[in-house]
């Protein structure tokens, strides 16, 4: 899983500087199935929402569509709450922890074990959990932005969400038509 920003309008930098108006951006949070390259969960939020806060809704949404055995995420998802949630659901956490992480449990044994393993031999951990599979989410964002543009045309937030959901649905359709992604 990962998150990326999408511009709210396609106005140029000159227009924004001239009128001193900043439109901001939407934050798109997605969970991608590593095998099929399909987007299995998606949330659209404002730019102030942190990535880590969206792990629980994304995993919950993804579990309705497929079996979730492992979650791969960058350091933005590193929190005791997220590790505890994944452990309670029986899902392996492939979340990168901070370099200066404490080796004490502080109420989350699952995070402690991840910290011990990652700080001991990070390369072995990456191979074991398949951390390189995170690029699937990056690829999904890249395809969506290249094919559909880096902005939304809608004006209201609800229509912006609908537009991004439509783009994700079309991305999934394209991936299902590609014979290289068939498992």
Secondary structure, DSSP 8 states (H G I E B T S, - for coil): -EEEEEES----HHHHHHHT----EEEEEEEE-TTT--EEEEEEEETT--SGGGHHHHHHHHHHHS---EEEE-GGG--HHHHHHHHHTT-EEEE---TT--SS-TT-HHHHHHHHHHHH-HHHHHHHHTGGGGHHHHHHHHHHHHHH-SB---SSHHHHHHHHHHHHHHHHHHHHH-GGG--
